[in-house]
Amino acid sequence: MNVTDHGPTPPVVRMTMLVLGLAAFMMAIGFAPISQARELMTPKEQSETEVDPTTVPLFDSQKKGVPQSIFVWIKFAKGFEEEWDSFGRKGWYTQDPRLKPIGAGTTVFTPDTQAIYIVFEVAPLEDPAQFSAQWFLEEEGGKLSETPIGKDALEVPGHSRYGYLELKRPDGAWPKGNYLVKIYITPLGQQPFHAANQVGTMRFTISDQPAQAAPAAQQ
């Protein structure tokens, strides 16, 4: 039997054989193509991203002068006032007014309360950001309602420091009980209520007998 010698294999053929061999090896070890991996990273609105619940700060337990996350302070209020600073110059005012909480420290509200406010100050932002909240009614055993009672989001411009979230009363009246508020911070354009963007929680109560508001701490 005669074997014909065709000479050395051309470089292009060798490269093709190498690529095909590498592809077969990657498929054999279960390597997923990049196009498939991207689909696995599509953001989804979900409450947890891990097998065990994620631990986030409880903003209610604040220490004076100790910022939590990027918050200088954050608290419940019955409302707020805007205070414009002129820096001592007549006719000059800041573009970012200070927000002064009304009834700061209040955590118990009546069922007919029109809206509950979360007022906050943050370190000056370099870029615009979205601050969001969704609140849940705690059922027996501390279990949260499957769907939030409500949601709110606020876009805060770059270099701003103050903002607020408005927890509006459901139709009719607030159901009595304890509530958990989840706080989120995200860059503009991202999913606001993704679990990875949750930075902390706060709690309030709806009752017929409101508690006296604690004296507002001087900022």
Residue pairs with C-beta under 8 A, 6 or more apart in sequence:
9 17
43 190
43 191
43 194
44 191
44 194
45 191
45 193
45 194
46 194
46 195
47 195
48 54
48 195
49 194
49 195
49 196
54 195
54 198
56 198
56 199
56 200
56 201
57 68
57 69
57 199
57 200
57 201
58 200
58 201
58 202
58 203
59 68
59 71
59 74
59 183
59 200
59 201
59 202
60 107
60 202
60 203
62 68
62 73
62 74
62 75
64 217
67 73
67 123
68 74
68 200
69 185
69 199
69 200
70 122
70 123
70 185
70 199
71 120
71 121
71 122
72 120
72 121
72 122
72 123
72 161
72 219
73 120
73 121
73 217
73 219
74 118
74 119
74 120
74 121
74 183
74 202
75 101
75 104
75 105
75 118
75 119
75 120
76 104
76 105
76 106
76 107
76 116
76 117
76 118
76 202
76 204
77 101
77 102
77 103
77 104
77 106
77 117
77 118
77 119
78 102
78 103
78 106
78 109
78 113
78 116
78 117
78 213
79 101
79 102
79 103
79 117
80 99
80 100
80 101
80 102
80 117
80 119
80 164
81 99
81 100
81 102
82 97
82 98
82 99
82 100
83 97
83 98
83 99
83 100
84 93
84 94
84 97
84 98
85 93
85 94
85 97
85 98
86 92
86 93
86 94
87 94
96 159
96 160
96 161
96 162
97 162
98 121
98 161
98 162
99 119
99 121
99 162
99 163
99 164
101 117
101 119
101 216
103 213
104 119
104 213
104 214
104 216
104 217
105 213
105 214
105 215
105 216
105 217
106 210
106 211
106 213
106 214
107 203
107 204
107 205
107 211
108 204
108 205
108 206
108 207
108 209
108 210
108 211
109 116
109 174
109 204
109 205
109 206
109 207
109 210
110 174
110 206
110 207
110 208
110 210
111 173
111 174
111 175
111 176
111 206
111 208
112 169
112 173
112 174
113 169
113 174
113 206
114 168
114 169
115 166
115 167
115 168
115 169
116 166
116 167
116 204
117 164
117 165
117 166
117 167
118 133
118 164
118 165
118 167
118 181
118 183
118 202
119 162
119 163
119 164
120 131
120 162
120 163
120 164
121 161
121 162
121 219
122 156
122 161
122 162
122 163
123 161
124 159
124 160
124 161
125 156
125 157
125 158
125 159
125 160
125 161
126 158
126 159
127 158
127 187
128 155
128 156
128 157
128 158
128 187
128 188
129 155
129 156
129 185
129 186
129 187
129 188
130 153
130 154
130 155
130 156
130 184
130 185
130 186
130 187
130 188
130 190
130 192
131 153
131 154
131 156
131 163
131 165
131 183
131 184
131 185
132 151
132 152
132 153
132 154
132 165
132 183
132 184
132 185
132 186
132 192
132 193
133 151
133 152
133 153
133 165
133 167
133 181
133 182
133 183
133 184
134 148
134 150
134 151
134 152
134 181
134 182
134 184
134 193
135 148
135 149
135 150
135 151
135 167
135 179
135 180
135 181
135 182
136 144
136 145
136 148
136 149
136 179
136 180
136 181
136 182
137 144
137 145
137 149
137 175
137 177
137 178
137 179
138 144
138 145
138 177
138 178
138 179
138 180
139 145
144 180
149 170
149 175
149 179
150 167
150 168
150 170
151 193
152 165
152 166
152 167
152 168
153 165
153 192
154 163
154 164
154 165
155 188
156 163
167 181
174 206
175 206
176 206
176 207
176 208
177 205
177 206
178 203
178 204
178 205
179 203
179 204
179 205
179 206
180 201
180 202
180 203
181 201
181 202
181 203
181 204
182 193
182 198
182 201
183 198
183 199
183 200
183 201
183 202
184 192
184 193
184 194
184 197
184 198
184 199
185 197
185 199
186 192
186 194
186 197
190 197
191 197
